[in-house]
Amino acid sequence: MNEPRDIISLAQDAIKMVLMLSSPMLIFGLLVGLAVSIFQATTQIQEATLAFVPKIIAVMISFLIFSPWLLSLILDFTNKLFENMNTFIK
């Protein structure tokens, strides 16, 4: 793990993992936020809670839907880190 390319590879894997773990919730929140914004623009209702509450609910539902997949991703990444621990310590 003394090589810079090993550290860069580990950092890239960690960043990719963060993006994969957060993307389902962010995409659902984005889509619901867009739909609520279009609804608010067409009906001229400008209530702040109308934009906030559906996004929170969508993020929580998407977390519940994708949690088995997210758990398998994080477990695989953690197992990979622990299996290669001896190369990180050298």
N, C-alpha and C positions, 0 to 999 in steps of 0.2 A: 504494500500500500504506500510505499515511499515514492512511487512514480506519480507525477502530476496527472497523467492520463487516467490513473485509477481513481484519484480523488474527483476529477471532472466527471468520470463515468458514474460514480456513486452520487454526485450532486445532480446529474441529469436524471438518473433513475428516481431520486427523491422528488425532484420537481415534477417529473412525469406522473408520479404517484399522487402528489397533491392535486394536480390538475384532473386526474382521472377520478379521484375521490370527491372533488367539489363540483365537477361539471354537471352531474344529473340535477343536483339541487339548484345550481345557478341557471341552468337552461329552463327548468320548470318555472322558477321565479321570474325569469325574463319573459317567458311566453305569457304567463298570467298577468304580469305587469303591463305588457303591451296590450293585451285584451282589455284590461281594466282602463288603461289610458284611452284607448279607442272608444270604449263605452262612455267614459267621462266626457270626452270631447264631443261625441254625438248628442249626448243628453244634457250637456252643460251643467252637470253636477260636479262641483269642485269640493268634495269632502275628502279630507286627508286619510281618514280611517278606511274609506272605501278602497283606496289604493294600497294600504298597508296590510290589512287583515287577510285579503285573499292571497297575497304573496306569501305570507307566513304560513297559511294553511297549505298552500301548494308545496312549499319547501318541506314541511313536515310530512305530507303525504308521499312526496317523492323519496324522502329519506326512508320511510317505512317500506316503500316498494323496492327500492334498490339496496336496502341494508344487507341482504344475503350476499349480493354481488360485491358490495363495498367491503364486507367482512372477509370474503375470500381473497380480494385483492390485497388488503392490508396484512392478512396472515401469510400469504405467499411472499410478500415483500419482506416481512419480518423473518420468516424462515430462511430466506435467501441471505439476509444480513447475518443471522446467527451461524449459518453454515459456512460463510466466508469470514467469520470473525478472526480466524488465525491469520488471514492475509492482511487484515486491517491493523493488527497489532504489531506486525513485523517492523 
